[in-house]
Structures are given as structure tokens and as C-alpha cells.
Amino acid sequence: MSINKVILIGRLGKDPELKQTPTGTQVCNFTLATSETYKSKDGKQEDKTQWHNVTVFGKQAENCAKYLGKGRNAYIEGRIEYRSWEKEGKKFHATDIIATQVQFLDFGNSKKGEVDPPAPPLSSFISPAPKPVQPQQSFSVDDIPF
């Protein structure tokens, strides 16, 4: 058994490019940046950004080209694919993420190319816990329903 699965959440580095295969399948390509923060040996906070090439096919490719834009947040789920080719005697290699699921994470109604304000904190979506019901202070046997 084997598994080839990747999950990424990041921002698009440029506007998506929509193309069509000779058979008519829509293909959308874009780059996605993921960042992590860590402390260096000297105690300074450092940021490290990784760039991922993402490819999406079909109707989902059309939606990505229509609704995503540079700077927008997206959740990507898919698989890693490696490819290599030779050009003018030189070997080239590339790593691609073939997306099977793309979710647009920005809130609001910004148009493609505009960056939405930061999402509200998760706590704003969670209602406070209900207050516990206080039991009656006194009751008699007649109050019991059975």
C-alpha cells in the first residue's frame, strides 16, 4: 500500500493561468506560497517561504481562474508529481502539486486580484457555552413525574 497526498494552505503568488489541452480539458496553473516561522540559533525569529507549483483540471480549473488571484488564500489537497525533461543537453526537474480539491479561504466579496482583510478570529464563530441549569432547591415526591 502507498499514499501520495499533500495538503497546503497558502497565498497565491500570481494570478492563475487557464489553458486548454488539445482534447478540450481546462488546466489551471498557479504558484502557492506557504510560510513557517522559527527561531534561529541566535534566537531571532525567521520566516521561511516555500513555493509550490499547483495544477488543477476540469471545472475546478475554471473556477480557480475565475475566483482566485494573486494574494488570495487557498486550501489545496492533492498529490505530488515529479517530472523531468531535457532541453539543449541540460536536464531539468520540476515538482508539481496536482490538486484534486481547492477551497477558497478568503472571507468577504473581494474581486479577483484584491486582498481581503484578515479573517475574523475563530472565536467569533463559536457561541459561548450555555449556562448550566440550576436544579430546584426543594422538591417533594409529588414533583417526580413517574
C-alpha positions in Angstrom: 0.0 0.0 0.0 1.2 3.5 -0.7 -0.1 7.1 -0.2 0.7 10.2 -2.2 -1.2 13.0 -0.6 -0.4 16.7 0.2 -2.4 19.4 1.9 -1.4 23.0 1.7 -2.8 26.3 2.8 -1.2 29.4 1.5 -1.4 32.5 -0.7 -1.2 32.7 -4.5 2.0 34.2 -5.8 0.5 35.3 -9.1 -2.8 35.2 -10.9 -3.8 31.7 -12.2 -3.3 30.9 -15.9 -6.0 29.0 -17.6 -5.2 26.8 -20.6 -6.8 24.1 -22.6 -5.4 20.7 -23.6 -5.8 19.5 -27.2 -8.7 17.3 -26.1 -10.5 20.4 -24.5 -9.8 19.8 -20.8 -9.3 23.0 -18.8 -6.0 23.3 -17.0 -5.2 26.0 -14.5 -1.7 26.7 -13.1 -0.6 28.9 -10.3 2.0 29.2 -7.6 1.2 28.9 -3.9 3.4 30.2 -1.1 3.5 28.5 2.3 5.4 30.1 5.2 6.7 28.9 8.6 8.2 30.9 11.4 11.0 29.5 13.6 13.7 30.8 15.9 17.3 30.8 14.5 20.3 29.7 16.6 20.9 33.2 17.7 17.3 33.5 18.9 15.9 35.7 16.1 12.5 34.9 14.6 13.0 33.9 11.0 10.4 33.3 8.2 10.9 30.6 5.6 8.7 30.5 2.5 8.3 27.6 0.2 6.8 28.0 -3.3 4.6 25.2 -4.8 3.5 24.8 -8.5 -0.1 23.8 -8.5 -2.1 22.3 -11.4 -5.9 22.0 -11.4 -8.0 20.3 -14.1 -11.6 20.5 -15.4 -14.4 22.6 -13.9 -12.4 23.2 -10.8 -9.7 24.8 -13.0 -12.2 27.2 -14.5 -13.4 28.2 -11.0 -9.8 28.8 -9.8 -9.1 31.0 -12.8 -12.4 32.9 -12.2 -12.2 33.4 -8.5 -8.6 33.2 -7.4 -6.0 35.9 -7.8 -2.6 36.9 -6.6 -2.5 37.2 -2.8 -5.7 35.2 -2.2 -5.7 32.4 0.4 -6.5 28.8 -0.7 -6.6 25.3 0.7 -5.1 22.7 -1.7 -5.5 19.0 -1.5 -3.9 16.7 -4.0 -0.8 14.6 -4.9 2.9 15.3 -5.6 4.1 14.6 -9.1 7.7 14.8 -10.3 8.7 15.4 -13.9 11.9 15.8 -15.8 12.9 16.7 -19.3 15.9 17.5 -21.3 16.4 20.7 -23.3 19.6 21.7 -25.3 21.5 18.9 -23.5 20.5 20.1 -20.0 18.3 18.1 -17.6 15.5 19.9 -15.8 13.4 18.7 -12.9 10.1 20.0 -11.5 7.8 19.1 -8.6 4.1 19.8 -9.1 1.1 19.6 -6.9 -1.9 18.1 -8.9 -4.8 19.4 -7.0 -7.9 17.3 -6.5 -9.6 19.8 -4.2 -9.3 23.6 -4.0 -11.2 25.7 -1.4 -11.1 29.5 -1.4 -10.4 30.6 2.1 -10.8 34.4 1.9 -13.8 36.0 3.6 -15.8 38.8 2.0 -16.6 39.7 -1.5 -13.3 41.0 -2.9 -12.8 40.7 -6.6 -10.0 38.7 -8.1 -6.7 40.4 -7.6 -7.8 42.2 -4.4 -6.7 41.0 -1.0 -9.4 40.6 1.7 -8.9 41.9 5.2 -7.7 39.2 7.7 -10.4 36.6 8.6 -12.2 37.2 11.8 -10.9 35.1 14.8 -12.3 31.6 15.1 -13.8 32.6 18.5 -16.2 34.9 16.7 -17.9 31.9 15.1 -18.3 29.9 18.3 -21.1 30.8 20.6 -20.4 30.8 24.3 -21.3 27.7 26.3 -24.8 27.8 27.7 -25.1 28.4 31.5 -25.9 25.3 33.4 -29.5 24.8 34.5 -29.9 25.3 38.2 -31.8 22.5 39.9 -34.8 23.3 42.0 -33.9 24.0 45.6 -36.6 21.9 47.1 -39.0 19.3 45.7 -41.4 16.8 47.0 -42.2 13.2 46.0 -45.2 14.6 44.1 -42.9 16.6 41.8 -41.4 13.3 40.3 -43.2 12.5 37.1 -43.2 8.7 37.4 
